[in-house]
């Protein structure tokens, strides 16, 4: 990628510096435009000015592919096995859950990857071109290299072009570079101040637009070969699976490995001990079904959907549900500066004299210049004209009227208006680039005094301007000349002997919410890095104001000089990346990911497409360009980091509740299977009937459907939460066997004390274990759901309490009902319930102690 960026930059440099006649000749064009026949030939050579899109997958195929995830295949297989064992109800239930989960996922993601189509609609317009020395309007798709296009206010740049003539031409490149201010463009060839491809003054790129002035430009690149086209191809490339999908897949394979060990062991032990191999096979299959988290897809979807609803009320729209976990796992947020940290609005911040002291007269004369200039006002003029108080002060009694104007041009880089005040004198007011204005000045005004500008003043003048620039301000100088009323026409020659009043300084100021939001993100373990196309000085100023460190800054040009190993050594300690191209942004994100970071990217421009597609979780805003919105997983209806912070917390809550079910289900089922294994070897009959295993699992899973309503401890929300399969495995192996200990105590109670130790009394033994198993794994939810002491320090939600108590009540009542008899259960004696009343509290207490030890040793998972 580094070599590609260098190659692209060198190619663009060549186009900017090439002799214009050579470029005309290369496309068989001229200053009169393409001949009609040549335009047709160029179309055949270069193709349409559109983008080659990925072949769209037929929606039914997309839907079917959702059934081929490891978890879906596992559950489908278990459903078939349940059907073969004669448990048609269990098979139908598992199949229904798989179908519902796939359907919900399909509906959420069906329209999520349409960025390429949006790109075409974004630039669907007519273009004014010159062909055979005649102006004509053609569709954008018909523009070809060699065309001469005419540009005016409001026009989109239809391709990558070289400016061949211009007048007051300003182009907004914000969607490409992130810079708030429009860029001055002209036909002049100059490499001064060029640090990125977008800085070339005689080049413009597809996706930007004209905000003022006019010009003509030679089309160089169209369609896929344009910068915009390359971004489109990267944006529509196949994205990798999310971290959530990978975590679910790894957990599923963990369960598959456990089942692969358990099912054959249970089958062979029962077959050898009891001699009935068919019964052993049916029991082993039931054990496999019992070990699988059948409700996982549905509970995951319920959790994610609930989180999406909550976030929608907080101005956050979740396009891809699975991205919510990545949001909670994110430990690095990469974001652009403009509109995220700043207000995305140019404001006149300072108006000072030549010594940097606030001076109201500087603002007043700048206001008169902007007020009376003809033509479209640029963003700086708009910022000046917002000072309504100045307008009221200057125009009471119609004191001023316009006499003449000297328009802006790129050679002078300044413009002047002449106003007449009270018919007693004319005032020429000139504003523009600092060095150009100073070159026309003989005097400077300090208070009421005039001083002649001499060599000793130059250092002071430059020092004030440098200080403003270093603070990130865009600085414009203001100068005047007063003379007696006359009827002459003013010209450039009159811009001499001026009096320098001072400077006006502009800035896109930080949002009030940016600093507290960054502090909140940092407090919850998220590092914020700035990836912007804007220049270094402005970026430093904004970052300093919002509390971000500015000691480590890298420019895009520096990134291209490093290979991936060298860059990896720098990205971790660098907080600001300025003058970045889209490819450079994506490269930095990939390097961070390779170091184990979960990276989020917040962007809203064309230049953000590759970064959005590369990041683990991509975030955009409702006001973004279509390519950014369609590439994003999450849309913010308000471009604010504080809104994003709320989304992060909700993502962690959702993941926390999903992990509750996984920890409870996996550890309880794992413990039960150990009990199955031992009981199969020790008992002359099956410890639980296959149909009872399925019923037990169904009732337990139903008790967990209220987990999405549960609160998550504040401690869990303080740090990023990513999948930790190793930690989950440790948890299963630590917590799971505890239930087996108390299962064996229950076995001892029923075998030795209650004497359920004959084949005739085996239904009572099976019933007794069914009840103990259901109650223990249902009640242990109160222990596992929190890292604290249950109820005392962390209370469960009311719906969770209700569902668990209802299931416990059903489990206790079943043996005494006709329904229970249908599941081969019998009524249990009073002594059993006394024993169970002692076993269950001891089990919950021991689990709490083990959990506390686990957290102290390995932390929360």
N, C-alpha and C positions, 0 to 999 in steps of 0.2 A: 504493500500500500504506500510505503514511503516513496519508493521509486516511481509509482504511478503519479503521486502528487507532484514530485519534482518534474516529471515529464510534462504533466499538464501545465504547470507554471511556466516552464520554458517555452512550450508551444504558444501560450497566451502572450508571453513577452515578445516572441517573434512576430505575432500578429499585430501587436501594438507598435512595434518599432519598424515594421516593414514599410517600404515605400508604397504609397497608395496606388501608384500606377502599376506596380508589380502585382498587387492584390487584384486590381481590376483585370489585368491580363490573365491571372491564374484562373479566373472564373469566366473568361471571355466576355467580360462586361466593360462598361465605360462610364464616364460621368453623365451620359444620357440614359443610363440604365441598360438592362438586358434587352436585346432584340427578342421579339416574340418567339422566333424559332429557337434561339439559344435558351430561352427560359424553359421551353419544352424539353430540350436536351438535358439541361441541368436537373430538371425534375426526374427524368429517367435515370440520371446518374446518382443523384443524392437521395431521391425518394421524397415522400411526403413529410411535411413539417409536423409530424405526429410521433408518438412514442410506441414502440413495439411492446405490447403488454403480455403478461403471462397468460397462457391459455387457462380460461376459467374452468374450474372443476364443476361438473354437473352436480347440482344440489343433492340429489339422491345419493350420489357417490360420496359426497361429503358426510352425509348422515350415516351411511353404512360404515364409513371408516371409524366413526366414533365407537363402534362395537369391537374394535380390534385393539383396544388398550389392554394391558396385562390384567387390570382389575376386572374389566368387562368380560374378557375371555375366561378368567377364573370363575366369575359368578355364573356365566352361561354354562360352563362345564359342570359346576355344582348343581345347577338347576336340572340339567339333563340327568345327572346321577341321582338326584332326589326323585325324579320321575321314574327312573328305573327301579328304585327301591319301593315304589308304590306310594310315595308321599307326593301326590299330585298337587295338593294345596301349597306345600312348601316350594315346589318347583315353579308354580305359577307366580307366587309372591316374589321369588328372587328374579324371575324373568321380567315381571312388571317393574321392579325397581330399576333394573338395568335399562329398560326401555324409557322410563320417565327421565332418568338422569341424562341419557343420550339426547332425548328430545329437548330438554331444557337447555343443554349446552349448545345444541344446534341452533335453536332460536336466538340465543344470545350472540352467537358468533357469525351468523349467516352473512350479515352485511358489514362485517367489521374490517374487511380488507379490500375496499374498493378505491384505494387511493389513485390508481392509474386512470380510472374513468373520470374521477374528479379533476385530475390534472387537465384533461382535454376540455372539460367544460370551463375550467378556469381561464383558458386562453382562447376560447371560441369567440372570434371576433373578425372584423374586417380590417385589412391593412392597406394603407395608402402607399403604392409603389410607383416608381418611374420605369416604364418600359418603352423602348423605342422613342425616348424623349417625350413621352406623354404620360400624364398622371392617370392612374386607374386604381380602382378598389378591387382587392381580391380576398378570398378566404385565407385565413392564417395558414391553413394546411397547404396552400399552394405557394407560399413563400419559399424561395430556393436560394442557395448560396450564389452571390453575384447580383442579387436584386438590390436596387437602391430604394430604400424606404424613407418616407417623409414622416417626421415626428413632430407632434404638437402636444399641447397641454392635455393631460388625461389619457394619452395613448399608452398601451402596454408595449413594451419592447418585444417584438414578435420572434426574435432569434438572437443569437450572439452576434453583435454588430461592431463595426469600426465607424466612428463618427467622421464624416467627411466635411461637414459644414455645420455651424451652430450659431445661435444667438440667444444669450441668457439661458442656456440649457441646464436645467437642474433635474436630476433623476433620483427618485426614491428607491434605494436598494435595501430597505429594512428587512424585507422578507428573505433576502439573500445573505445579508451581513449582520443584521441585528442593530445597525447604526440608526439612531433616531433621525439625524439630520440628513437632508438630501445631499447628494454628491454633485459637485460641479463637473460638467462634462464639456469637452470642446474638441475640435479637430486638431489641436496642437499636439505635437509629439513631444512628450516629456516623461522622463523616468524619475523625476524629483519626487521624493516622499512616497514612492511606491514600495509597499511592504507585503502586499497581497495582490492577487489577480484583479480584485475589484477596485484597486486604487488607480489603475491606469485611466488617465483622464479622457482618452480617446476610444475607450471600449465601454460597451454596455451589454447587459446580459438579459436573456429571456427571463421573464418573471418580475422584472422591475418596471417602473412606469414613470412617465414624464410629469413633473409637478409644475414646471414653469419653463418658458422659452420655447424654442423650436430648433429643428435641425434636420439634416439628412445623414443617413448611415448606410454603409455597405454591409450586406448580410454575409457573415463568414461561416456560421455553423447553424444547422437546423436539426429538428427532431432529436433522435437519440444521441447525436454527436454534440449537441449543445450542452452547456453546463446544467441547465434545467433537466434535459433529457437524461443525463447521467445520474442526477439525483433521483429522478423518477424510477429508473431501473433499480437503483439500490433500495429505494423505498418499497418497491413492489416485490422484492426478492423474498423467497420463502423464509419466514421467521422460525427461529428454533422454538422448541417446547419451552413453556414457562417453568420456573423453578418449582411451582406448585405441582405441575404435571409430573415433573421428574421425581419430586418427593413422594407423591402418591404411587408412582411406579415402583420406586425403591421399597416402599413399605409393603406393597403388594408382593414383590418378590421375596421379601422377608417372610411373609405369611406362607407363600408357596413353599419355601425351603422348610419351614416348620411342619407344614402339612406333609411334605414329601418324606419327612422323617417319621411323623406320627402315624399316618394312615397305614403304611406297611407293617409298622411295629404292632399296632392294635390288631390288624388283620391276622398276622402270624401267631401272636400270643393267644388270641381267642380261638383260632382254628386248632392250634395244638393242644390247648388246655381243655377245650370242650368238644372237639371233634366235629363240630357242625360248621363246615367251611362256608356254606351259603349264608348262614346267620352271621358268621364272622365278617363276611364281605359287606353285608348290609349295615352292620354296626360300624365298621370302619368308614364307610361312606358317610354315615350320620355324624361320626366324629369329625370328618373333614368339613362338613357343612357347619358344624358347631364352631370350628376354629375360624372360619372365614367371617370377616366383618361385612355381612350382607347389606346392612343398612348404610354402609359408608358412602356410596354415591349419593343417596338421597339426603343424608344428613349434611354432607358437604354442600350440596346444592341449596338446601334450606339455609344453612349458615351464611353462604355467600349471598343468596338472594336477600336475606334479612339485612346483612351488612350494606348491600347496594341500596336498599330502601332507606336505611338510616342516613347514608351518605348523600342520597338525592335531596334530602331535606337540608343538608349542609352545603349545597351548591357543588356537589361532586357527583358526576355521572360515571358509572362503571360500565364500560362497553364490553369488556371481557371479564367475566366473573373471576376466573382463576388468577387474574392480575392482582386481586385484593391481597392474596397471601404474599406476593412479591412486594407489594407496597409495605406490608408490615415487616418484611424481612430486610428491606432496604437499609443499608448503612452508609451509602454515599448518594447524595443528590447532586447531579450535574444540571445546571440551569443557565439559560441566557440571562443577561442583565436587563435588557430593555423590557419594560412592562412588568417584569417579575419583581426586581428590586426597585425599579424606578416607576414613575407615574406614566411613562410613555407619552409625555407631553413636554414640549420645549417651553421653558419658562425663563423670562429675563430675571436673573438673580441679582446682578450687580450693575451699578452705573457709577463709575468713579472717575476722578480727575487723573492727571498723569502721575500723581504720587500714590494712587490707590485709595484716596479718600472719597467717601460717598459725595456725589455732586448731582443735585436735582436738575441742573441745566443740561447735563449730558443726556439724561433721559428725555427731557423736553425737546431738544433738537433732534434726537433720534426718532422721536414720535412724529415730528413734523415731516421728516424725510420719508418715513414709511407711510404716513397718512396721504401724502400728496403724490407719491410715485404712481405712474400709470401701470396698467397690466396686472397680472395675477400676483398677489402677495405671497412670498415664500414663508416658510414656517417661522423664520426669525422675525419677519415683519408682523406676522400674526401675533407672536408673543409680545412684541412691543405695543401693538395696538390694543391689547387687553387692558392696558392701564387707563381705565375710564376716568380716573381722577385727573390725569394729565390732560385728557381730551377736554374735560369741562373747564379746566384752568386756562387752556390755550385758546379756546374758541368762544369764550364769552364776548359777545359784541362783534363777532366775525373779524377778529384782528388780522388774521392771515389769509392771503389768497395766493394761489399758485401762479407763477409767471412763466417758468420754463423747467425743462428736465434734461439731464445728460444721462442716457441709459447705461446700464451695466454692460460691460463686455469682459471677456476673459483676459485680454491683455492688461487692462487697467485694474480689474478686480475691485471696482468701486462704482458707485453711482451717486448722482447729485440731483437735488431739486432746488429750484430757486423760488423763494416765497417773498411776498411783499408785505411788510408790516406797517399798517396804518398809513399807507401811501407816503411814508417818509423815507424808507430805505429798503433795498433789496438784500436778502440774506441767502447766500449759496450754502446749502447744507450737504456735506459729503460724508458718506459712511461706506466702509468696506474693509478689506484686509489691512491689518495693522501696518505692515511694512509699506504697502502702497499709499496709504493715507499719509504716513509720516514723511514719505518722500516728497509730498506736495506741500508740506507745512514749513513755514518760516518761524512761526511763533507758537507758544503754548500759553493757555490762560490758567492762572492759579488765583482763585478768588476773583478780585476785580483787577488784578495785575496781569500784564502781558510780559512774558519773558521770551527773549530770542533763543531759539533752539540752536545750541552750539554743541561741539563735540563732547563737552563734559556732561551733557544731559542724556546722551545716548545710552550710557550704561544704566542710568536710573530708569529711563523709559523701558528698556529691555527687561530690566529686573521685575518691574511691575507686571508686564505682560507675561513673563516666564512664570511668575508666581500664580497668576490666574490660570495659565495653561496647565501647570502642574497640579492644580486643584481640579482639573477636568473641565474647565470652562471653555466654551467656544467664544473667542474674543473678537469684537468688531470695534474699530476706531471711529470716532466722530470728530469732524472738523468743520469750521464755518469760515465764511468771508463776507463781510458787510461792505456795501458800497451804495452810492447815491442811486436814486431811482433813475432808470434809463429804459429805452425801448429796444436795446440791442438784443440779438439772439445769442444765447450762451452756448459755449462749446467746451471741448476738453481743455483748450488753452486757458480757460478761466479757472480750472482746478489747480491753481498755483498760489503761492503766498498765503496759504490757509493758516488758520489759527486752530491748533489741536486742543480740543476741549477735554478729551479723555476717552474712556472705553465703556462699552456695554458688554456684559458677559452672560452667556446663556448656558443652561444646564437642564438635563432631564433629571429632576430631583428624585431622591429616594422616596419610596412610600413610607408613611408613618408606621405601617404595620410590619415593614421588612425586618427591622432590627429585633423586635420582640419575637417575631416568627423564627428567625435564625437562631436566637437564643433557645427557643423552645425545641427546635429540631436538634440542636446540639445537646441539650439536656436529655433527650431521649435516644442518644447514640447515633445521630445522623450527621455526617460531615457534609457541608455544602461546598461545592466547587463550582466556579464560574467558567463556563465555556462560551465565549462570545466572539463575534466577528468585529466588534467595536475596537477602538484603539486603546492602547495601554493606559494613557494618562486619564482618560475619562473613566475607564473601568476601575483604576486604582482609587480615584476620588469617591466613586459610588460605594465601592466595597469598604473603604475606610469609614464612610458615614454610617454604614449598616453593621459595623462591628466585625467584618471579615478580615483576616490577616492579609496584608499586602506585601509581605516581605519576599514571597516566592511567586514570581510571575514568569510564565513562558509564552513566547509568541509562536504563531503558527510556523513562521520561517525557521525557528529554532527546532521545532518538532521534526520537521522534514530532514534535518541534519543528523538525526539520531536513529539508530536501528531499534528494534523492539526491546532488546535487552537493556540498552542505555536508557531508553524512554521509561522502562519499568522502574528504574532506579530513581527517576525524577517525579513521576506522577503522584506518588504517595505523599510527597512533601510539598507539592505545588498546589496552591489554592486557586490561582487565577490563570486562565489560558485565554489570551487575547489575540485578535486578528486571525481567527481560526476559520478554515474552510470546512464545509460539511464533512469531507472525508477525514480531516484531522480530528474533528469532534468524535466521529465514530471510532477512530483508531485509539484515542485516549480511553474511551469507554471500554473497548475490548481489552486494553492493557489492564485496566482496573479489575475487570471481570476475571482475567487470568490469574490475578493475585487473590482470588477468593472473595472479592467484594460483590455485594448485591447492589447494582447500580440503577438508580432511577434517573430519567432525563425529562426535563420540563422544557418544551420548546413550542414555538407557534409560527415559525417561518418556513419557507421553502428550504432554507439552509439547514433546518433541523431534521429533515426527513431521515437521512442515514442514521443520525444519532438516536432518533426515536425507535427505529427499527432494530438497532443493535442493543439497546438497553434492556435490562431485565424487566423493568416496568416503565412504560412510556406514557408521559403525561402531557396533555395539551390544554388549550383553553377554547371556549366557545367562539371567541373572536379570531381564532387562528385561521391561516390559509387552509384550504381544504386538504392539501396533502398532509399537513401536520395532524389535523383532526382525524383523518382516516387512518393514519399510521398509529395513533395513540390507543392505549388500553383504557385510559382514564381521561375524562374531560372535566376541567374545572370551569364552572359557570362564572366564577370570579377569579381573576388572575392574581392570586394572593398566596403567599407561602403559608399564611396562617390557616387558610382553608385546606391546603395540602397537609399541614400538620394534623388537623382533625381527621383527615383521611387515613393518615399513617396509624393513628391510634385505633381507628375502627378496624383497619386491616389486621392489627395485632389482636384485637378482641376476637375477630372472626377466627383467626388461626388458633388462638388459645382455646376456643370452644371446640374447634375441630380436633385439636390434640387431646382434649378431655375425652372425647368419645374413643379416639384411637387408643389412648393409654388404658382406659377402662376396659374396652372390648378386648384388646389384644392381651393384656395381662390376665384378665379373668378367664378368657377362653384358653389361654396357655396353661393356666393353673388347672383348669378343669380337665384338660387333655392329659396332664400328668396324673391326675386322679383316675382318669379312665384307664390309663396304661397300667397303673399299679393294681387297680381293682380287677381289671381283666385277668391279670396273672394270679390274683389271690382268691377270687370268688368263683364258685362253681356255676354261676349264672351271670348274665349281663348286668352291670351296675346300674344301667338306665336303659330303658327301651329306646330304639332309634326314633320312634315318633315322639317320645318325651324330650329327647335332645333337641329336635326341631322346634317343638312347642316352647321349650325353655329359652331357646335362642330368640324366637319370635317375640315372646313376652318381654325379655330383657331389652331387645332392640327398641321395642315400642316405648319402654320407660325412658329411653334416651332421646326421644324425639323433641323433648323440651329443652335439651342442652343449649340450642341457639338462643334461648331467652335468658340464659344465665349470665351473671356479671363475671368479669375477669378482674382479678386482683391488680391493684395499681402497680405493684412491683413487677408484674409480668409485662406491663406496658412500657417500662422504662428503657428497654433495650431492644434492638432488632431481633425478630424471631424467624429464624430460618429452619428448614428441615434438618434434624439431627438424628439420622437413622442409627448411628452408633449409640447415642444417648438413649434413644427409644428402645433399642435392643437391651441395653443395660437395665432400663426401667422394667421391661417385661420379665427379665430373668431375676430381678430382685423382688418385685411385687408379686408376680404370678405364683411362685411356689408357696407363698403364705396361704393362699386359698386352698392349696393341696393339703397343707398341714391340718387345716380344720375340716377339710373333706374326710381325711383319714380318721380324725376324732369322731366325726359323724358316723363313719363306717363302724368304728369300734363301739359306739353307743348302740347302733342297731344290731350288730352281730353278737356282742357279748352280753349286753344288758337287756335289750328288748328281744333278743333271740330270733331276729329275722334272718336265720341262717340255713333255711331249707329251701328247696326248689319251690315248695308250695307257698312259702311266705315271701318269695322274691319280689312280688308286686309291691309289698309294703316297704321292702328295702329300697326299691327303685323310686317309690313315691317319696320316701324320706329324703333320699339324696336330691331328688328333683326340687323339693321345697327348700332345702338348705342351700342348694346351689343357686336357685333363683333369688332368694332373699339376700344371700351374702353378696352376690355380684351386683344386685340392684342397689343395696344400701351403701356399698363401698364407694359409690359415686360421690357421696358427701365428703369422703376423705380425699379421693384422687382429684376432685375438681379444683382444689386450692392448695397452695403451698403453705397455708396457715392452719390454725386449729379450726376445724369445722364449727360452724354456727357461732362460736365465741368471737372469732376474729374475721370470719368471712361467711356471710349468710348466702345460701342458694336462693335462686328465684322461686317465686311462688308456683309457677307452672311446673318447674322441675320437681318440687316437693309433691305436688298433686299427682303427677304421672308416676313417680316412684312409689308413693303410698298406694295408689290404685293397683299397680302391678303386684305389690307385696300382698295386698288384700286378696287379689285373685289367686295368687299362688297358695295362700293359706287356705282359702275356701275350696279350691278345686278338688282336693281328695274327698270331700264330703258331698260332691255333686254328681249328677248323672253324666255331665260332660267329662268330669275327671275319670269316671269309670270307662268312658269311651276311649280314653287315653291310657287305659290299663293301670289306673291308680286305685288305691284303697284308702279307707279312713285310718288315720294314724292315732295311736293311743295317747293318753294324757301325758305319760312319762316322756314321750318323744318331745313334746313341746317344752317341758321343763328343761330338758337337755339342750334344746335349740336356744332357749332364752339365755343360757350360759355361754354357748359357743359363739353366737353372733357378736355380742359386745367384745369378747376377747379377740375375735378376728379383726374387728374394726380398730381396736386399740393397737394391736400388733402392726397392722398396716400403717397406722398413723406414725408409729415409732420408726418403722422402716422408711417411710416417706421422708421423715425429718432427717434421718441419717443420710439418705440418698441426696437430698437437697444440699445438706452441709458439705458433702463430698464432691458432688458433681454440678450442683446448681439446678435451677428450674429448666425444664425442657418443654 
